[in-house]
Amino acid sequence: MENTMDYMDDWFSDPDLWQHNNSFSFNMTAANTSSVHMGIMSPVMDKTINILLIIVLFITMVSLGCTMEVSKIKGHIVKPKGVAIAALAQYGVMPLTAFCLAKAFQLAEMTAVVVLICGCCPGGSVSNILALALQGDMNLSIVMTSCSTVLALGMMPLLLYLYCQGFTNLQNAVPYVDIIISLFMILIPCGIGILINYYRPQYAKTITKVGLLILMIAVIVIGILSSIGIGDSILMVLSPPLMAIGALMPLIGYSFGYIISSIFRLNQSERRTVAMETGCQNIQLCSTILKIAFPPTVVGSLFLFPLVYASFQLIEASMLIVVFRCHQWFTRKQKDTYQPATTEDKPKELCEGTV
């Protein structure tokens, strides 16, 4: 073990070894590496998608802010039981899940680090949208996303230190500026939406519906652009174990988030919210850390793992939303069908017989 640690220290301290060591990037040759990078999205396409994401994020967060109420936000801050449980699930379940999956699939060191970085990231703003679709507590969702982003300033270095022993350069790779920017990207548009709901509540529902419609259209457009830009690079360069981990991590996060909040007896809407907050990770931060921490020759195709995670994260959440909506529909139908008859609904003969 000591020899391994010494080797890792030498590997990180000597940049020349990055060019000659293949053990951390699927043993890819220089020709394979270059062919991978040829399939990566062009800078123009990447910039276009990033601009669209920023615009859509701003509009979406304003519309989500219109669903929030100042009194309920104060309630979660004064009595932060739900926020504390969600933070426990976010920073307890996800890093441990990533660590256990990396061990179970016996991943190589660099591959395991990428998975751990994804597991240690805070919750993303996508969780707010998914919580709304599941009729969760939007006030708790927004407050939790903001709190987890602030906590990431300290929790990410700590968790990476605990789970990535030997990878000391990661401690300097946490993008504090990007975390702060993402925090403002959540708080400012949400604040605008809250003010609209407070001073002009008659416009709040319309803004929310328009914002969600724009989001649905944007998801389709961005999905098409990403498919055109990336092509089949994800399928070509990512191994089956990473695909399996990308599918299992969000599912485990959703499940344990709901279980933990059930143990602490949160109400149903709060349980669904905590589940989404736990399983959804901030993919943008994960990608940024990978870019800062490692050069392309080291990380290789692994920088596509956050995209794989995001895809499974949305697919599985969409399935949960469909199941929830179907359950609601059947429950409502049963109530309408088996509604007990009132005295007025009874036949006249029965009513007269009782007199």
C-alpha positions as CSV (number, residue, x, y, z in Angstrom):
1,M,0.0,0.0,0.0
2,E,2.8,2.4,0.9
3,N,4.4,1.7,-2.5
4,T,1.2,2.5,-4.2
5,M,0.9,5.8,-2.3
6,D,4.5,6.7,-3.2
7,Y,3.8,5.9,-6.8
8,M,0.7,8.1,-6.8
9,D,2.6,11.0,-5.3
10,D,5.3,10.6,-8.0
11,W,2.7,10.3,-10.6
12,F,1.0,13.6,-9.6
13,S,4.3,15.4,-9.0
14,D,5.9,14.5,-12.2
15,P,3.9,15.8,-15.2
16,D,6.1,13.9,-17.6
17,L,4.6,10.6,-16.3
18,W,1.2,11.9,-17.5
19,Q,2.3,11.5,-21.1
20,H,3.7,7.9,-20.7
21,N,1.4,6.2,-18.2
22,N,-1.7,4.6,-19.5
23,S,-3.0,2.7,-16.5
24,F,-5.5,5.5,-15.5
25,S,-7.2,6.0,-18.9
26,F,-8.4,2.6,-20.0
27,N,-4.9,1.8,-21.4
28,M,-5.6,4.0,-24.4
29,T,-2.8,4.6,-26.8
30,A,-1.9,8.0,-28.2
31,A,-3.8,7.2,-31.4
32,N,-6.9,6.1,-29.5
33,T,-6.8,9.3,-27.4
34,S,-6.6,11.5,-30.4
35,S,-9.5,9.7,-32.0
36,V,-11.5,10.2,-28.9
37,H,-10.9,14.0,-28.9
38,M,-11.8,14.2,-32.6
39,G,-15.3,13.0,-31.6
40,I,-15.7,15.6,-28.9
41,M,-18.1,18.6,-29.3
42,S,-16.7,21.6,-31.2
43,P,-16.0,24.8,-29.2
44,V,-18.8,26.7,-31.1
45,M,-21.4,24.0,-30.3
46,D,-20.2,23.8,-26.7
47,K,-20.5,27.6,-26.3
48,T,-23.9,27.7,-27.9
49,I,-25.2,25.0,-25.6
50,N,-23.7,26.7,-22.5
51,I,-25.4,30.0,-23.4
52,L,-28.7,28.3,-23.9
53,L,-28.3,26.5,-20.6
54,I,-27.7,29.8,-18.8
55,I,-30.7,31.5,-20.4
56,V,-33.0,28.5,-19.7
57,L,-31.7,28.2,-16.1
58,F,-32.5,31.9,-15.4
59,I,-36.0,31.7,-16.9
60,T,-36.7,28.4,-15.1
61,M,-35.5,29.6,-11.7
62,V,-37.6,32.7,-12.0
63,S,-40.7,30.6,-12.7
64,L,-39.8,28.3,-9.8
65,G,-39.4,31.3,-7.5
66,C,-43.0,32.2,-8.4
67,T,-44.1,29.0,-6.6
68,M,-42.4,30.0,-3.4
69,E,-43.8,31.8,-0.4
70,V,-41.8,34.0,2.0
71,S,-43.5,32.7,5.1
72,K,-42.8,29.0,4.2
73,I,-39.1,29.8,3.4
74,K,-38.8,31.4,6.8
75,G,-40.4,28.3,8.3
76,H,-37.7,26.1,6.8
77,I,-34.9,28.5,8.0
78,V,-36.3,28.8,11.5
79,K,-37.0,25.1,11.8
80,P,-34.4,23.5,9.5
81,K,-35.4,19.9,10.1
82,G,-36.1,19.2,6.5
83,V,-32.9,21.0,5.3
84,A,-30.7,19.2,7.8
85,I,-32.1,15.8,6.8
86,A,-31.7,16.6,3.1
87,A,-28.1,17.7,3.7
88,L,-27.4,14.5,5.6
89,A,-28.7,12.5,2.8
90,Q,-26.9,14.5,0.1
91,Y,-23.4,14.5,1.7
92,G,-23.8,11.2,3.5
93,V,-25.5,8.9,1.0
94,M,-24.0,10.0,-2.4
95,P,-20.2,10.0,-1.5
96,L,-20.6,6.7,0.3
97,T,-22.5,5.3,-2.7
98,A,-19.9,6.4,-5.1
99,F,-17.1,4.9,-2.9
100,C,-18.9,1.5,-2.5
101,L,-19.7,1.3,-6.2
102,A,-16.1,2.1,-7.2
103,K,-14.9,-0.7,-4.8
104,A,-17.6,-3.2,-6.0
105,F,-16.7,-2.7,-9.7
106,Q,-13.0,-2.7,-8.8
107,L,-12.3,0.5,-10.8
108,A,-8.9,1.7,-11.6
109,E,-7.6,4.6,-9.5
110,M,-8.3,7.4,-11.9
111,T,-11.7,6.0,-12.8
112,A,-12.6,5.7,-9.1
113,V,-11.6,9.3,-8.5
114,V,-13.9,10.6,-11.3
115,V,-16.9,8.6,-9.8
116,L,-16.0,10.0,-6.3
117,I,-15.9,13.6,-7.5
118,C,-19.4,13.2,-9.0
119,G,-20.6,11.6,-5.8
120,C,-19.2,14.5,-3.6
121,C,-20.8,17.3,-5.7
122,P,-23.8,19.2,-4.2
123,G,-27.3,19.0,-5.5
124,G,-28.0,20.7,-8.8
125,S,-30.8,23.0,-9.9
126,V,-32.4,20.2,-11.9
127,S,-33.7,18.8,-8.6
128,N,-35.9,21.9,-8.2
129,I,-37.6,21.2,-11.6
130,L,-38.0,17.5,-10.8
131,A,-39.4,18.3,-7.3
132,L,-42.0,20.5,-8.9
133,A,-43.0,17.7,-11.3
134,L,-43.4,15.4,-8.3
135,Q,-45.5,18.1,-6.5
136,G,-42.8,18.4,-3.8
137,D,-42.1,21.2,-1.4
138,M,-40.6,23.9,-3.6
139,N,-39.6,26.1,-0.7
140,L,-37.6,23.2,0.8
141,S,-36.2,22.3,-2.6
142,I,-34.8,25.8,-3.3
143,V,-33.5,26.3,0.3
144,M,-31.9,22.9,0.2
145,T,-30.2,23.5,-3.2
146,S,-28.8,26.8,-1.9
147,C,-27.7,25.3,1.4
148,S,-26.0,22.3,-0.3
149,T,-24.2,24.7,-2.7
150,V,-22.9,26.8,0.2
151,L,-21.9,23.7,2.2
152,A,-20.0,22.4,-0.8
153,L,-17.3,25.1,-0.1
154,G,-16.3,23.1,2.9
155,M,-17.8,19.6,2.4
156,M,-16.3,18.9,-1.0
157,P,-12.7,19.3,0.1
158,L,-13.4,17.4,3.2
159,L,-15.1,14.5,1.5
160,L,-12.6,14.3,-1.3
161,Y,-9.8,14.2,1.3
162,L,-11.5,11.4,3.2
163,Y,-12.4,9.3,0.1
164,C,-9.5,10.2,-2.2
165,Q,-6.5,9.5,0.1
166,G,-3.4,9.9,-2.0
167,F,-5.0,12.3,-4.5
168,T,-3.8,15.4,-2.7
169,N,-4.0,17.6,-5.8
170,L,-7.8,17.4,-5.7
171,Q,-7.9,19.6,-2.6
172,N,-6.7,22.5,-4.8
173,A,-9.0,21.6,-7.6
174,V,-12.3,22.5,-6.0
175,P,-13.7,25.4,-8.1
176,Y,-14.8,27.8,-5.3
177,V,-15.6,30.6,-7.8
178,D,-17.8,28.3,-9.9
179,I,-19.7,27.2,-6.7
180,I,-20.3,30.8,-5.8
181,I,-21.5,31.6,-9.3
182,S,-23.9,28.7,-9.3
183,L,-25.2,29.9,-5.9
184,F,-26.0,33.3,-7.4
185,M,-27.5,31.7,-10.5
186,I,-30.0,30.0,-8.1
187,L,-30.6,32.9,-5.6
188,I,-31.0,35.9,-7.9
189,P,-33.7,34.5,-10.4
190,C,-35.5,32.8,-7.5
191,G,-35.5,36.1,-5.6
192,I,-37.1,37.8,-8.6
193,G,-39.7,35.1,-8.8
194,I,-40.5,35.4,-5.1
195,L,-40.9,39.1,-5.4
196,I,-43.3,38.6,-8.3
197,N,-45.3,36.1,-6.3
198,Y,-45.4,38.5,-3.3
199,Y,-46.3,41.7,-5.1
200,R,-48.0,40.5,-8.3
201,P,-49.4,37.1,-7.4
202,Q,-51.9,37.2,-10.3
203,Y,-49.0,36.8,-12.7
204,A,-47.2,34.0,-10.8
205,K,-49.1,31.0,-12.2
206,T,-48.8,32.3,-15.8
207,I,-45.0,32.8,-15.5
208,T,-44.6,29.4,-14.0
209,K,-46.5,27.7,-16.8
210,V,-44.6,29.7,-19.5
211,G,-41.2,28.9,-17.8
212,L,-41.9,25.2,-17.7
213,L,-43.0,25.2,-21.3
214,I,-39.8,27.0,-22.3
215,L,-37.9,24.4,-20.3
216,M,-39.5,21.5,-22.1
217,I,-38.7,23.0,-25.5
218,A,-35.2,23.8,-24.4
219,V,-34.5,20.2,-23.2
220,I,-35.5,18.9,-26.6
221,V,-33.3,21.5,-28.5
222,I,-30.3,21.1,-26.2
223,G,-30.6,17.3,-26.4
224,I,-30.6,17.4,-30.2
225,L,-27.6,19.8,-30.3
226,S,-25.7,17.7,-27.8
227,S,-26.4,14.5,-29.8
228,I,-25.1,16.3,-33.0
229,G,-22.1,17.6,-31.2
230,I,-21.0,14.5,-29.3
231,G,-22.3,11.9,-31.6
232,D,-21.7,8.4,-30.4
233,S,-18.5,9.3,-28.4
234,I,-20.2,8.3,-25.1
235,L,-21.0,4.8,-26.2
236,M,-17.5,4.3,-27.8
237,V,-15.3,5.5,-24.9
238,L,-17.2,4.6,-21.7
239,S,-16.9,1.1,-20.3
240,P,-19.9,-1.0,-19.2
241,P,-19.0,-0.7,-15.4
242,L,-19.1,3.1,-15.7
243,M,-22.5,2.9,-17.5
244,A,-23.8,0.7,-14.7
245,I,-22.5,3.0,-12.0
246,G,-24.0,6.0,-13.8
247,A,-27.4,4.2,-13.7
248,L,-27.1,2.9,-10.1
249,M,-25.9,6.1,-8.4
250,P,-29.0,8.3,-9.0
251,L,-31.4,5.4,-8.3
252,I,-29.7,4.7,-5.0
253,G,-29.7,8.4,-4.2
254,Y,-33.5,8.8,-4.9
255,S,-34.3,5.6,-2.9
256,F,-32.2,6.4,0.2
257,G,-33.3,10.1,0.2
258,Y,-36.9,9.0,0.4
259,I,-36.1,6.3,3.0
260,I,-34.1,8.6,5.3
261,S,-36.8,11.3,5.2
262,S,-39.4,8.7,5.9
263,I,-37.5,7.6,9.0
264,F,-37.5,11.2,10.3
265,R,-41.2,11.4,9.5
266,L,-41.2,14.2,7.0
267,N,-44.5,14.6,5.1
268,Q,-45.0,13.1,1.7
269,S,-44.2,16.2,-0.4
270,E,-41.0,16.7,1.7
271,R,-40.0,13.1,1.2
272,R,-40.3,13.4,-2.6
273,T,-38.3,16.6,-2.4
274,V,-35.4,15.1,-0.4
275,A,-35.3,12.2,-2.7
276,M,-34.8,14.4,-5.7
277,E,-32.3,16.6,-3.9
278,T,-30.3,13.5,-2.9
279,G,-30.1,11.8,-6.3
280,C,-29.5,14.9,-8.4
281,Q,-25.9,16.1,-8.6
282,N,-24.4,19.3,-9.9
283,I,-23.0,18.0,-13.1
284,Q,-21.5,21.3,-14.2
285,L,-19.4,21.5,-11.0
286,C,-18.2,17.9,-11.6
287,S,-17.1,18.6,-15.2
288,T,-15.3,21.8,-14.0
289,I,-13.4,19.9,-11.4
290,L,-12.3,17.3,-13.9
291,K,-11.1,20.0,-16.2
292,I,-9.2,21.8,-13.5
293,A,-7.7,18.8,-11.7
294,F,-6.4,16.7,-14.6
295,P,-5.1,17.4,-18.1
296,P,-6.9,15.8,-21.1
297,T,-4.1,13.2,-21.5
298,V,-4.8,11.9,-18.0
299,V,-8.6,12.1,-17.7
300,G,-9.1,10.9,-21.3
301,S,-12.7,9.9,-22.0
302,L,-13.6,10.0,-18.3
303,F,-14.8,13.6,-18.6
304,L,-17.9,12.2,-20.3
305,F,-19.0,10.4,-17.2
306,P,-20.9,13.4,-15.8
307,L,-23.0,13.4,-19.0
308,V,-23.8,9.8,-18.6
309,Y,-24.8,10.4,-15.0
310,A,-27.0,13.3,-16.0
311,S,-28.7,11.2,-18.6
312,F,-29.6,8.4,-16.2
313,Q,-30.5,11.0,-13.6
314,L,-33.2,12.5,-15.9
315,I,-34.4,9.1,-17.3
316,E,-34.9,7.6,-13.8
317,A,-36.5,10.7,-12.4
318,S,-38.9,10.8,-15.4
319,M,-39.9,7.2,-14.7
320,L,-40.6,8.1,-11.1
321,I,-42.6,11.1,-12.2
322,V,-44.7,8.9,-14.5
323,V,-45.3,6.3,-11.8
324,F,-46.3,9.1,-9.3
325,R,-48.7,10.7,-11.8
326,C,-50.3,7.3,-12.6
327,H,-50.7,6.6,-8.9
328,Q,-52.4,10.0,-8.5
329,W,-54.7,9.3,-11.4
330,F,-55.8,5.9,-10.2
331,T,-56.2,7.1,-6.6
332,R,-58.4,10.0,-7.8
333,K,-60.4,7.7,-10.0
334,Q,-61.1,5.2,-7.2
335,K,-62.3,8.0,-4.9
336,D,-64.6,9.3,-7.6
337,T,-65.9,5.7,-8.3
338,Y,-66.4,4.5,-4.8
339,Q,-67.7,7.7,-3.2
340,P,-70.3,6.8,-0.5
341,A,-73.8,7.7,-1.4
342,T,-75.5,10.5,0.6
343,T,-79.1,10.5,1.8
344,E,-80.1,12.5,-1.3
345,D,-78.6,9.8,-3.5
346,K,-80.6,6.9,-1.9
347,P,-83.7,5.6,-3.6
348,K,-87.0,7.1,-2.4
349,E,-88.3,3.7,-1.4
350,L,-85.4,3.2,1.1
351,C,-85.8,6.7,2.5
352,E,-89.6,6.2,2.9
353,G,-89.0,2.7,4.5
354,T,-86.9,4.2,7.2
355,V,-89.5,6.8,8.2
